[in-house]
Amino acid sequence: MTATPEPAPKAPVRILVCDDHAVVRAGLLALLHSAPDIEVVGEAGSGEEALALARRTTPDVVLMDLQLGEGMDGVEATRRLRALTPAPHVLVLTTYDTDADVTRAIEAGATGYLLKAERAEDLFTAIHASAQGRPALSPPVADRVMSRLRNPRLALTPRERDILAHLAQGLPNHAIARALYISEATVKTHLRRIYDKLGVDTRAGAVAVAKEQRLLS
């Protein structure tokens, strides 16, 4: 009777780590080296360095922080990495979980979005999912995304909708403040919250999303 050949072992996931904090990077590398099915092919302290290394090492996954100090940020680095041939998958690993950060990263081509507070086992699972092109989101991030998709209108307070309406008219902050009898600093605070909830970082972006979602009466 002929014995059934054993399946060939799977090749480890080749990963490149990009984080501008050397101590954080060292901790991640030590953690990743403990996983037998993950092979670290390089580490980068900036987006520019990550791009150069990715061209040379062709990783399956780039583990990407969002805030990278001076130079390009993690979102722009993600966009450029995804334009390479072959293009690695990008798994964001960050402490930032605002709607704007998540939206920008996903729009740039990130396969997954993980928070640094996650357990090591969850990080390993997300890396393997990303290597296969499957989405991987931390539970808090997934909850925020689903909540925003289900009901974006209710995410804005009445005051935020008032400010958004004036924004759509092209009024500057000082004019909005006068019209609503509030301080310009208060207008700026509300604008930051509006940007966060709508997943944008510009006035034009806020107005565009508001029109698309019919948030303007």
Backbone torsions as a table, in degrees:
resi	resn	phi	psi	omega
1	MET	NA	127.0	-177.3
2	THR	-76.8	129.7	179.5
3	ALA	-73.2	141.4	177.3
4	THR	-74.5	123.9	-178.5
5	PRO	-64.4	141.5	177.9
6	GLU	-72.1	143.8	178.7
7	PRO	-63.8	144.4	179.2
8	ALA	-64.9	140.5	179.3
9	PRO	-62.8	143.5	179.7
10	LYS	-71.0	143.3	176.5
11	ALA	-69.4	142.9	178.9
12	PRO	-65.6	153.8	176.3
13	VAL	-73.6	124.6	-180.0
14	ARG	-86.8	123.1	-171.9
15	ILE	-129.2	142.5	175.1
16	LEU	-115.5	131.1	-177.9
17	VAL	-103.3	128.7	177.7
18	CYS	-125.5	112.6	177.3
19	ASP	-155.2	136.3	-175.5
20	ASP	-82.7	-6.4	177.7
21	HIS	-96.7	115.9	-175.2
22	ALA	-61.8	-37.7	-179.4
23	VAL	-66.8	-44.2	177.9
24	VAL	-61.6	-43.2	-179.6
25	ARG	-60.9	-42.9	-179.7
26	ALA	-63.5	-40.0	178.1
27	GLY	-65.0	-41.8	178.7
28	LEU	-64.2	-42.3	-179.1
29	LEU	-63.4	-42.1	178.4
30	ALA	-62.3	-40.4	179.4
31	LEU	-66.4	-45.8	-177.8
32	LEU	-67.6	-34.8	178.7
33	HIS	-66.1	-19.4	179.6
34	SER	-79.4	-11.3	-179.3
35	ALA	-94.8	118.1	-175.5
36	PRO	-68.2	-20.3	-177.2
37	ASP	-102.3	19.3	176.1
38	ILE	-130.2	131.5	178.9
39	GLU	-119.1	117.7	177.7
40	VAL	-80.8	121.7	-177.5
41	VAL	-104.2	-5.8	178.9
42	GLY	175.1	164.1	175.9
43	GLU	-136.1	143.9	-177.7
44	ALA	-135.3	146.5	178.6
45	GLY	-104.9	2.7	179.2
46	SER	-152.1	164.6	177.6
47	GLY	-64.8	-39.7	179.3
48	GLU	-62.1	-42.0	179.5
49	GLU	-67.3	-37.4	178.7
50	ALA	-62.4	-41.0	178.8
51	LEU	-62.6	-46.4	-179.3
52	ALA	-62.5	-43.2	179.9
53	LEU	-67.6	-38.5	-179.2
54	ALA	-63.1	-36.3	178.3
55	ARG	-65.0	-34.5	-177.3
56	ARG	-84.2	-35.6	-170.7
57	THR	-104.5	-12.3	-179.1
58	THR	42.6	64.8	179.3
59	PRO	-71.4	158.9	173.5
60	ASP	-77.1	-37.9	-176.0
61	VAL	-137.5	138.8	170.5
62	VAL	-109.5	123.3	176.5
63	LEU	-88.3	111.5	-164.8
64	MET	-118.5	125.3	169.8
65	ASP	-81.4	156.4	-178.5
66	LEU	-87.0	-43.7	-178.3
67	GLN	-95.2	115.9	-173.1
68	LEU	-122.0	26.2	179.2
69	GLY	70.7	-143.0	-179.6
70	GLU	-72.2	158.2	-177.9
71	GLY	89.7	-163.3	-177.6
72	MET	-69.3	146.4	178.6
73	ASP	-87.2	180.0	-176.7
74	GLY	-65.0	-30.4	179.5
75	VAL	-67.3	-48.5	179.1
76	GLU	-64.6	-38.7	177.1
77	ALA	-62.2	-40.3	177.5
78	THR	-61.0	-45.2	-179.4
79	ARG	-59.8	-42.7	-177.8
80	ARG	-74.0	-34.9	176.6
81	LEU	-63.4	-40.3	-178.4
82	ARG	-71.0	-15.2	177.9
83	ALA	-88.7	-5.6	179.5
84	LEU	-73.2	162.7	174.2
85	THR	-129.5	113.0	-2.8
86	PRO	-74.0	152.9	-177.1
87	ALA	-95.9	124.0	176.3
88	PRO	-74.2	155.2	169.3
89	HIS	-76.5	150.6	-178.6
90	VAL	-120.5	124.5	176.0
91	LEU	-111.3	112.1	179.3
92	VAL	-74.0	133.1	175.5
93	LEU	-130.2	109.4	-169.4
94	THR	-149.4	171.1	173.5
95	THR	-97.3	-7.1	-175.1
96	TYR	-96.0	128.1	-177.8
97	ASP	-131.0	27.9	178.0
98	THR	-70.1	157.0	178.7
99	ASP	-57.7	-39.4	-178.4
100	ALA	-63.4	-44.3	179.9
101	ASP	-62.8	-45.7	-178.8
102	VAL	-62.3	-47.0	-177.8
103	THR	-62.1	-46.3	-178.8
104	ARG	-62.6	-40.8	-178.9
105	ALA	-65.9	-44.6	-179.2
106	ILE	-67.2	-41.0	178.1
107	GLU	-63.6	-29.3	178.9
108	ALA	-76.8	-11.6	176.6
109	GLY	115.7	6.2	179.7
110	ALA	-62.4	135.2	178.4
111	THR	-78.9	-33.1	-178.2
112	GLY	-145.8	166.9	-177.3
113	TYR	-142.7	109.7	-174.9
114	LEU	-121.9	145.0	176.7
115	LEU	-92.6	148.4	-176.4
116	LYS	-68.3	-11.1	178.7
117	ALA	-81.2	-5.3	-177.5
118	GLU	-68.2	157.6	177.8
119	ARG	-72.3	157.1	180.0
120	ALA	-57.9	-40.7	-178.9
121	GLU	-61.5	-38.1	179.7
122	ASP	-69.8	-34.9	176.7
123	LEU	-64.8	-45.3	179.1
124	PHE	-60.7	-43.5	179.3
125	THR	-61.8	-42.7	-179.6
126	ALA	-65.9	-36.9	178.3
127	ILE	-62.4	-45.4	179.6
128	HIS	-66.9	-37.6	176.7
129	ALA	-63.6	-44.7	-179.9
130	SER	-63.0	-38.7	179.6
131	ALA	-61.1	-27.1	178.8
132	GLN	-94.8	4.4	179.3
133	GLY	78.6	15.5	179.5
134	ARG	-95.0	141.1	-178.7
135	PRO	-66.5	146.4	178.2
136	ALA	-140.2	114.6	-178.8
137	LEU	-125.6	138.7	171.3
138	SER	-61.3	144.6	-179.6
139	PRO	-50.6	-45.6	179.1
140	PRO	-61.3	-36.6	179.2
141	VAL	-68.8	-44.0	178.7
142	ALA	-60.8	-40.5	179.2
143	ASP	-63.0	-43.7	-179.3
144	ARG	-65.0	-41.9	-179.6
145	VAL	-63.5	-46.8	-179.0
146	MET	-64.7	-40.1	179.8
147	SER	-62.8	-42.4	180.0
148	ARG	-67.4	-38.4	179.3
149	LEU	-68.3	-36.6	-177.8
150	ARG	-69.6	-41.4	-173.6
151	ASN	-151.9	74.3	-179.5
152	PRO	-66.2	-29.3	-177.4
153	ARG	-64.1	-44.0	-177.0
154	LEU	-71.8	-11.8	-179.9
155	ALA	-72.7	-21.1	-178.8
156	LEU	-96.0	136.3	175.8
157	THR	-77.9	163.8	176.8
158	PRO	-55.7	-41.3	179.7
159	ARG	-64.7	-39.9	178.4
160	GLU	-65.3	-35.9	177.4
161	ARG	-69.0	-35.2	175.9
162	ASP	-61.8	-46.6	-179.2
163	ILE	-65.3	-38.7	178.7
164	LEU	-63.1	-38.5	179.0
165	ALA	-64.2	-42.1	177.6
166	HIS	-68.4	-34.2	177.5
167	LEU	-61.8	-41.1	-179.9
168	ALA	-64.7	-21.8	177.3
169	GLN	-83.1	-3.0	178.7
170	GLY	84.6	15.0	-177.9
171	LEU	-76.3	139.1	174.7
172	PRO	-74.3	170.1	-175.7
173	ASN	-57.2	-42.9	-176.2
174	HIS	-66.8	-32.8	178.5
175	ALA	-72.4	-38.3	176.2
176	ILE	-63.0	-41.6	179.7
177	ALA	-60.7	-44.6	179.3
178	ARG	-64.2	-42.3	-177.2
179	ALA	-65.2	-33.1	-175.8
180	LEU	-103.9	3.2	177.8
181	TYR	58.3	44.7	175.5
182	ILE	-131.9	169.2	-178.8
183	SER	-78.6	158.5	178.1
184	GLU	-65.1	-33.4	177.4
185	ALA	-62.9	-37.5	177.8
186	THR	-66.5	-38.7	177.0
187	VAL	-60.2	-44.8	-179.5
188	LYS	-63.1	-38.9	177.8
189	THR	-62.7	-45.0	178.8
190	HIS	-64.6	-37.9	179.8
191	LEU	-62.9	-40.6	178.2
192	ARG	-61.1	-40.9	179.0
193	ARG	-67.8	-38.6	177.8
194	ILE	-63.0	-46.5	178.9
195	TYR	-57.7	-44.1	-178.6
196	ASP	-61.3	-47.1	-176.6
197	LYS	-68.3	-34.0	-178.3
198	LEU	-89.7	-6.0	178.4
199	GLY	71.9	37.7	-179.2
200	VAL	-131.2	173.8	176.4
201	ASP	-138.6	17.2	176.5
202	THR	-138.6	160.1	177.6
203	ARG	-63.0	-43.4	-179.8
204	ALA	-63.0	-39.1	178.7
205	GLY	-64.2	-39.8	179.1
206	ALA	-63.1	-43.9	-179.7
207	VAL	-65.9	-40.5	-179.4
208	ALA	-62.7	-45.5	179.0
209	VAL	-66.1	-39.3	-180.0
210	ALA	-61.2	-40.7	178.2
211	LYS	-69.2	-41.0	-179.9
212	GLU	-63.6	-39.5	-178.0
213	GLN	-90.6	4.0	-179.8
214	ARG	56.8	46.2	178.8
215	LEU	-88.9	-8.8	179.4
216	LEU	-100.2	125.6	-178.9
217	SER	-80.7	NA	NA
